[in-house]
Amino acid sequence: MTADEAVEAALGALDLDTKARLLAGRDMWSLPAVPAVGLASLVMSDGPVGVRGVRWTADDPSVTLPSPTALAAAWDPRLARRAGRLLAQEARRKGVHVLLAPTVNLHRSPLGGRHFEAYSEDPYLTGEIGTAYVRGVQDGGVAATVKHFVANDAETDRFTVDNTVPPRALRELYLAPFEAIVRGARPWAVMAAYNAVNGVTMTEHRHLQVDVLRDEWGFDGVTVSDWLAARSTTGALRGGLDVAMPGPHTVYGEALAAAVRSGEVDEELVDRAVRRVLRLAARVGALEGAPPAVAAPPRHVDGEALAREIAHRSFVLLRNAGGALPLDPARTRRIALVGAAARDARVLGGGSAHVFPARTVSPLDGLAAALPEGVALTYAVGADPADEPAPAAAGFTLRAVCRDASGAVLAETPLPSGQIQWIATDLPAGVTHETLHSVEITGTFTPRESGAHGFGTRGLGGLALTVAGRTLHDGVQTAGDEGDPFEAFAGAPAERGTVTLAEGVPVEVSLRHTTGGGPESPLPAVVFALLHRPPRRHPDVLIAEAVEAARAADTAVVVVSTTERVESEGFDRVDLRLPGRQDDLVRAVAAVNPRTVVVVNAGAPVETPWREEVAAVLLTWFPGQEGGAALADVLLGAQEPGGRLPTTWPAALADAPVTDVTPVDGELRYAEGPYIGYRAWDRAGGPAPAYPFGHGLGYTTWEYESLDVTPTTARVRVRNTGSRPGREVVQLYVAPRADRVERPARWLIGFATVEAAPGAAAEAEIRLAPRLFDVWDEETGAWTAVPGRYEIRAGRSLTDVRLSVCLELD
């Protein structure tokens, strides 16, 4: 029996009620099973950097890769495909059929709070990396879900905002990566976004979900709502939405069956959606009698090794004055490592993409392990980017104890941190929301330093906090004015008191949360956290200590970072500044040590006002679980930083030409049209950015020797003119010489990575972007080629052009 025959046989055996249930989530992460037709439950899971599975728990840790923006910074689709295969391997290990990734929305504004989960400001780069990622996931027999369709490029009012996007910008920018992935990788699922586009909410947007996605591009997979995004039974079905998540209470299920019986919708529309769900089940091996799309998975992938490789391949060396990097062992016998983020690494972004790695290598861990004998390493905090307590982590050994109303223990489970986020069925075994009355986070805390430690809570409802036998809080926390519904469930962090503790002396800690008391929620949830803040010391004292350490060192490495309160799902940023006194710290260290290297750990652009005062600037994004090991590789020269910027970095927010993320009267107007990112910078003609799109240095030098171009391909010959092996990212841009229409001044049309030994040459053969001479004609509603003379430029970045040739399009 073929897969199609198995699908039709199963569909024909289902009654209306069963079909309607199949389009609604059974629970938070799965669809119903139908044993009578051999259909297993389809299981879904976040996320882009690691597969969490159906429970938000550290009991089953996940390989944690660098952020999607880091993956794009490697500019290597082959690497992205390998990442996808690893995640498919992880999904199969956890019983997951559908991975809710990749995110291919664009970096429209540098203030976008979730940029770390998306790839780039450029639709072509995004489409190429996303296509390879989807191919890799589906190579492993797991469905990839391309999201969030479409124009979900900011977080402010994301559930209700109407993004008004001109047709040309919609086609040339925001739809472009989705189209590239659908045509190039044939994904098995697409996720409809929360927002509306031009007045129609995306889960009901028939023109985009049916006319464009299916009829024009040929998408034959499942469309699934973002969680809680579906609002109307008939509107969603007629608008092309197949599955409404999560369950069991959605706009489909019983409501859909009733709508068919009342004549509001045709059962044939239900059959079409169910057929697609059954086809998805067949593809992933969840439908008996149907051969799966992948009979045998690819060979095993070493997750730790790949995480480390992606990290160093993604690191972008922004500045390297005087060859400060890699560190010279003959000149570097004493290293001062500075920054709170060097000791307590942030390796992934906040929100639904969060997973629990089995281990995390911090910069301090990685450098200490890699330094050769005879090199001294000193550490100083210098500045802490966090100005409020965070979920308990380093020094804490915690578990969660679940009890019923009588006080009887229902379950105990270890916790990797002081944060609990159990939504719907994401509960410890043996626990239900009906029986659960309280959850206690309990264990010990062994301080790393003496002083007055702050403790706090985050959550809504009854909270009782005890530290070292002292009750710091016992009361009820009510909701504040948090704008995002998911953010509102967690409540605002609150410091409840301080306890003076001694370094190395463990104390008992406990936070008991009584369930209930939060805002009414469409999903049952237990969300609260035990918070901790190390002893406060005057910022000037911390900086002075770092200065003394740097003064005595041959090289100072300063690690600066954003925090989860700056970059996360659920809200956008308000500025691009590093939090806390980190800018002051960098300047103070650089003033006493001319060999200061700054490592920037952020998922999106930050201002670097000190960049000309330091010897080197290395951008590591959110580098995943092996980030510290990869950093040591790059600092010491075992590996070359291979990344190039996938997004323009402004010198200051005020210079950025497109920044707006805040709706006005519910509407966010994309008034800039097709001009975002470097396209907008070129058009504005104002101050240059700090670092242009595509920028990134390596540890060798390159000469561009030749460029041969046809309308579909290009050949670029480069030579390694340095003293060590290297990898080069060859970039191609097109620039109309005398344009007949209003268009960007230049745009990316191709790229490739090549490797060469010292003195050796390498040739890159690059397939050019489709429709590179076309614009979307808003009058005809079609792609139209624009004749004229075009300059094809090859170089190391948007602004570092080495060779160019002209093509004439008649």
Salt bridges, closest charged atoms under 4 A:
GLU8 OE2 - ARG275 NE 2.66
ASP17 OD2 - ARG261 NH2 3.07
ASP27 OD2 - ARG26 NE 3.56
ASP46 OD2 - ARG52 NH2 3.27
ASP46 OD1 - LYS147 NZ 3.73
ASP60 OD1 - ARG93 NH1 2.90
ASP60 OD2 - LYS94 NZ 3.94
ASP76 OD1 - ARG78 NE 3.46
ASP76 OD2 - ARG313 NH2 2.40
GLU90 OE1 - ARG93 NH2 3.05
GLU117 OE1 - ARG114 NE 2.92
GLU117 OE2 - LYS147 NZ 3.77
ASP122 OD1 - ARG679 NH1 3.17
GLU128 OE1 - ARG767 NH2 3.34
ASP139 OD2 - ARG81 NE 2.79
ASP139 OD2 - ARG85 NE 2.78
GLU155 OE1 - ARG158 NH1 3.32
GLU172 OE2 - ARG168 NE 2.88
GLU179 OE2 - ARG183 NE 2.89
GLU179 OE1 - ARG771 NH2 2.80
ASP211 OD2 - HIS207 ND1 3.41
GLU216 OE2 - ARG171 NH1 2.79
ASP220 OD2 - ARG283 NH2 2.82
ASP226 OD2 - HIS148 NE2 3.87
ASP242 OD2 - ARG214 NH2 2.76
ASP242 OD1 - ARG276 NH2 2.94
GLU267 OE2 - LYS19 NZ 2.69
GLU268 OE2 - ARG272 NE 3.55
ASP271 OD1 - LYS19 NZ 2.59
GLU304 OE1 - ARG359 NH2 3.88
GLU309 OE1 - ARG82 NH2 2.71
GLU309 OE2 - ARG313 NH1 3.53
ASP344 OD2 - ARG343 NE 3.61
ASP344 OD2 - ARG448 NH2 2.78
GLU388 OE2 - ARG565 NE 2.71
GLU412 OE1 - ARG399 NE 3.14
GLU440 OE1 - ARG403 NH1 2.98
ASP484 OD1 - ARG158 NE 2.92
GLU487 OE2 - ARG458 NH2 2.96
GLU487 OE2 - ARG565 NH1 3.27
GLU495 OE2 - ARG533 NH2 2.79
GLU495 OE1 - ARG536 NH2 3.74
ASP540 OD2 - HIS538 ND1 3.76
ASP540 OD1 - ARG581 NH2 3.01
GLU545 OE2 - ARG537 NH2 2.24
GLU548 OE2 - ARG551 NH2 3.12
ASP554 OD1 - ARG334 NH2 3.36
GLU569 OE1 - ARG114 NH2 3.42
GLU569 OE2 - ARG158 NH1 2.86
ASP575 OD2 - ARG577 NH2 3.04
ASP584 OD2 - ARG581 NE 2.51
GLU612 OE1 - ARG319 NH1 3.14
GLU613 OE2 - ARG587 NE 3.33
GLU626 OE1 - ARG359 NH2 2.45
ASP633 OD2 - ARG308 NE 2.86
GLU672 OE2 - ARG108 NE 2.72
ASP682 OD2 - ARG746 NE 2.79
GLU705 OE1 - ARG717 NE 3.07
GLU705 OE2 - ARG719 NE 2.51
GLU728 OE1 - ARG644 NH2 3.25
GLU728 OE2 - ARG796 NE 2.67
ASP739 OD1 - ARG743 NH2 2.73
GLU742 OE2 - ARG683 NH2 2.96
GLU755 OE2 - ARG727 NH2 2.67
GLU763 OE1 - ARG715 NH1 2.90
GLU765 OE1 - ARG715 NH2 3.11
GLU791 OE1 - ARG737 NH1 3.84
GLU791 OE1 - ARG793 NH2 3.50
ASP800 OD1 - ARG802 NE 2.82
GLU808 OE1 - ARG789 NH1 3.39
